[in-house]
Amino acid sequence: MIIMSNNLWNNDFNQPAWAAKGEDCSAEGRIGGLIRAYRSCMPDILGFQEMSRHMEALIMENMKEFTDPNGGKARYEIITGGYTPILYRYDRFRVLESGHRLYDTSFPPYDGSFNDADSKGYTFGVFEDRSSGKRLVVTTTHLWWKSDDPASKSYQKGSGEARAFQIREAAACAEKLSARYDCPAILMGDLNDELGSPALNAVLSGGWQETHALTVGERNDTRGYHYCFADGWHHDEPGEYVHAIDHILIRNPASAVVNRFCRHMEKYFEPLSDHFPVYIDLTL
């Protein structure tokens, strides 16, 4: 099965800098390329970040049902979850349990907000394969974004600690579901942190593993994001995985094999989001 994560860039309207160049970064302007990518990769379960309700409607309008490249019918449904919904193959999976949680805005003893526009949270689902009965917990999350480096323009004291607290909350939920349904769990999303950070250490030290490290076949070693914002976009060097902030983690992987770790890095995707879709090919 294909498990994918993608931060869509929450931007519904065209921006002046884009319009001046004859480009369109609105939801309608980008939806065609996004659908092209998702239909090409055919994810079984796709966890989003930064998806507005408007973009969610456009995604479902185009992904509800269509014929896949092999001639079969693919039918998708969505678990609505604020800015972090989950799209899944309804024709392949039934949902046994699902939910959505927002992270707290405050994070004592630090000052300020740690959840802008209620966009940071997590959405989960327990999926059961309709043919085999095998189960999988999938959680998608978006963590707080500001830097914990005092030298950074986006520095906010406590940001690293807040991300670690948030991901532990999402991981704890996934762990309980994994134990309840006796199955592996996936925790993925835009973690806004690299390997070695407090957030990643918080879960890796607690029994979660990087699917990138567990992959037995093809593996993409790039960082997975580039410049694409309100003032325009440009092509960046692919970078190295050590600087990746989009991660797919797994817990209780004894009954699972990570066959491939991939990114959809086609040229046409560069003006669609600052994050390339990341996905794994997982066998239960």
C-alpha positions in Angstrom: 0.0 0.0 0.0 1.1 3.6 -0.6 1.1 5.9 2.4 1.7 9.6 1.5 2.1 12.9 3.4 1.9 16.3 1.8 1.8 19.9 3.0 -0.4 21.7 0.5 0.6 25.3 1.3 -2.5 27.0 2.7 -3.1 29.6 0.1 -6.5 29.9 -1.6 -6.1 33.1 -3.6 -3.6 34.3 -6.2 -0.9 36.7 -4.9 0.1 40.0 -6.5 3.7 38.8 -7.1 2.5 35.7 -8.9 -0.1 37.6 -10.9 2.6 40.1 -12.0 4.4 37.2 -13.6 1.3 35.8 -15.2 1.1 32.9 -12.7 -1.7 31.7 -10.5 -1.1 30.3 -7.0 -4.7 30.2 -6.0 -6.4 26.9 -5.0 -8.1 26.7 -8.4 -4.8 27.5 -10.1 -2.9 24.7 -8.3 -5.6 22.0 -8.1 -4.9 20.5 -11.5 -1.3 19.8 -10.7 -2.1 18.4 -7.3 -4.6 16.0 -8.7 -2.2 15.0 -11.4 0.4 14.1 -8.7 -2.1 12.2 -6.5 -3.6 10.2 -9.3 -0.1 9.4 -10.6 1.0 8.1 -7.2 -2.3 6.6 -6.3 -1.9 6.7 -2.5 -4.0 4.3 -0.5 -3.9 6.8 2.5 -2.9 10.4 2.2 -2.3 12.7 5.2 -2.5 16.4 4.5 -1.2 19.5 6.2 -2.3 23.1 5.5 -5.4 22.1 3.7 -8.1 24.8 3.8 -11.8 23.8 3.6 -11.9 25.2 0.1 -9.0 23.1 -1.1 -10.5 20.1 0.7 -13.7 20.5 -1.4 -11.7 20.9 -4.6 -9.6 17.7 -3.8 -12.8 15.7 -3.2 -14.4 17.0 -6.3 -11.6 15.6 -8.3 -10.6 12.5 -6.3 -14.0 11.1 -5.3 -14.0 8.5 -8.0 -12.0 7.9 -11.1 -10.5 5.2 -13.3 -6.9 4.3 -12.2 -4.1 3.7 -14.8 -4.8 0.0 -14.8 -8.4 0.5 -15.6 -9.9 -0.1 -12.2 -12.2 2.2 -10.3 -10.7 4.1 -7.4 -13.0 5.7 -4.9 -11.8 8.1 -2.2 -13.3 9.4 1.0 -11.9 11.9 3.5 -11.6 12.1 7.3 -12.2 15.8 7.8 -9.7 17.1 10.4 -9.2 20.9 10.3 -6.1 21.6 8.3 -4.8 18.0 8.6 -7.4 15.7 7.0 -6.8 12.2 5.7 -7.8 11.0 2.3 -8.1 7.2 1.8 -9.2 4.5 -0.6 -12.8 3.7 0.4 -12.8 0.9 -2.0 -9.9 -0.8 -0.2 -10.3 0.2 3.4 -13.0 0.6 6.1 -12.4 3.1 8.9 -12.9 1.5 12.4 -12.1 4.7 14.4 -11.1 8.2 13.6 -10.7 11.7 15.2 -9.0 15.1 15.1 -7.3 17.1 17.8 -6.0 20.6 17.9 -2.8 21.4 19.9 -3.2 24.0 22.6 -2.4 27.5 21.7 -0.4 28.2 24.9 2.6 26.3 26.1 3.6 27.4 29.6 5.9 28.7 30.8 6.7 30.2 27.4 5.0 33.4 26.1 3.0 33.7 22.9 0.9 31.4 20.7 2.1 28.0 19.5 -0.8 27.3 17.2 -1.4 29.9 14.5 -5.0 30.0 13.1 -5.8 26.7 14.8 -3.8 25.0 12.0 -1.6 22.8 14.1 -3.0 19.5 15.2 -3.4 15.9 14.3 -5.9 13.6 12.6 -6.0 9.8 13.0 -7.7 6.8 11.6 -7.7 3.1 12.1 -7.9 1.4 8.8 -8.9 -2.2 8.0 -8.1 -3.7 4.6 -11.5 -4.9 3.2 -10.0 -8.0 1.6 -7.4 -9.2 4.2 -8.7 -7.8 7.4 -5.2 -6.4 8.3 -5.2 -3.1 10.2 -3.1 0.0 10.4 -3.2 3.2 12.5 -2.4 6.3 10.5 -1.9 9.7 12.1 -1.0 12.9 10.2 0.2 16.0 12.0 1.5 19.5 11.5 3.7 20.8 14.3 4.5 24.4 15.4 6.7 26.2 12.8 8.8 28.9 14.4 12.6 28.4 15.0 14.3 27.6 18.3 17.5 29.2 17.0 17.9 32.7 18.6 19.8 33.8 15.5 16.8 33.1 13.2 14.4 35.8 12.1 11.5 33.5 13.0 12.8 32.7 16.5 10.3 32.2 19.3 11.5 30.9 22.6 10.2 27.5 23.5 9.4 26.5 19.9 11.6 23.3 19.9 10.1 22.3 23.3 6.6 23.0 22.0 7.1 20.7 19.0 8.4 17.9 21.2 5.3 18.3 23.5 3.0 18.3 20.5 4.4 15.2 18.8 4.4 13.3 22.1 0.7 14.0 22.3 0.0 12.7 18.8 2.3 9.7 19.3 0.5 8.8 22.6 -2.8 8.7 20.8 -1.4 6.5 18.0 0.3 4.2 20.5 -3.0 3.6 22.4 -4.8 2.8 19.1 -2.0 0.5 18.0 -2.2 -1.5 21.2 -6.0 -1.6 21.1 -6.2 -2.9 17.6 -2.9 -4.9 17.8 -1.4 -3.4 14.6 1.4 -1.2 13.4 1.0 2.6 13.5 2.2 5.4 11.2 2.9 8.9 12.4 3.6 11.4 9.6 3.5 15.0 8.5 5.3 18.3 8.5 7.2 18.2 11.8 9.0 21.4 11.1 12.1 19.8 12.5 15.1 17.8 11.4 16.7 14.6 12.7 18.4 15.2 16.0 15.9 17.8 17.1 14.0 17.5 20.4 10.8 16.6 18.5 12.3 13.8 16.6 14.3 12.6 19.6 11.1 12.6 21.7 9.4 9.9 19.5 12.5 8.0 18.2 13.6 7.4 21.8 10.1 6.1 22.6 10.0 3.2 20.2 9.1 4.9 16.9 11.4 4.4 13.8 12.1 6.3 10.7 10.7 4.6 7.6 13.5 6.2 5.6 16.0 4.2 7.6 14.0 0.9 7.4 13.5 1.0 3.7 14.7 -2.2 2.0 14.5 -0.9 -1.6 14.4 2.5 -3.5 15.1 5.4 -1.1 15.0 9.1 -1.8 17.7 11.0 0.1 16.7 14.6 -0.6 15.4 17.1 1.9 12.0 17.4 0.1 11.1 21.1 0.2 11.9 24.2 -1.7 11.0 27.9 -2.1 7.3 28.5 -2.9 5.6 31.3 -1.1 3.5 34.5 -1.6 6.3 36.4 -3.3 7.0 33.6 -5.8 8.8 30.3 -6.3 12.0 29.0 -7.6 13.9 25.8 -8.1 16.2 24.8 -5.3 18.9 22.2 -5.0 17.4 19.0 -3.6 19.5 19.0 -0.4 20.0 16.1 1.9 17.6 14.0 4.0 19.3 15.1 7.2 17.6 18.5 6.7 14.2 17.0 5.9 11.2 18.2 7.9 8.5 16.0 6.4 8.8 12.6 8.1 7.0 9.2 8.1 7.5 7.2 11.3 6.4 3.7 12.2 5.8 1.9 15.4 5.5 -1.9 15.9 6.9 -2.5 12.4 7.5 -6.3 13.0 4.6 -7.2 10.7 5.4 -4.5 8.1 8.0 -4.0 5.4 8.9 -0.6 4.0 9.7 -1.4 0.3 10.3 2.1 -0.9 10.7 5.7 0.4 9.9 8.2 -2.3 9.2 11.8 -3.1 7.1 13.1 -6.0 9.6 15.7 -7.3 8.4 16.4 -10.8 9.2 19.8 -12.3 5.5 20.7 -12.6 5.0 20.4 -8.8 7.5 23.1 -7.9 4.9 26.0 -8.1 2.2 24.0 -6.3 3.7 23.8 -2.8 6.9 24.3 -0.9 6.7 20.6 0.1 7.0 17.7 -2.3 4.7 14.8 -1.5 6.6 12.1 0.4 5.4 8.5 0.4 6.3 4.9 1.3 5.3 1.6 -0.2 4.4 -0.5 2.8 3.6 -4.2 2.9 1.7 -5.5 6.0 
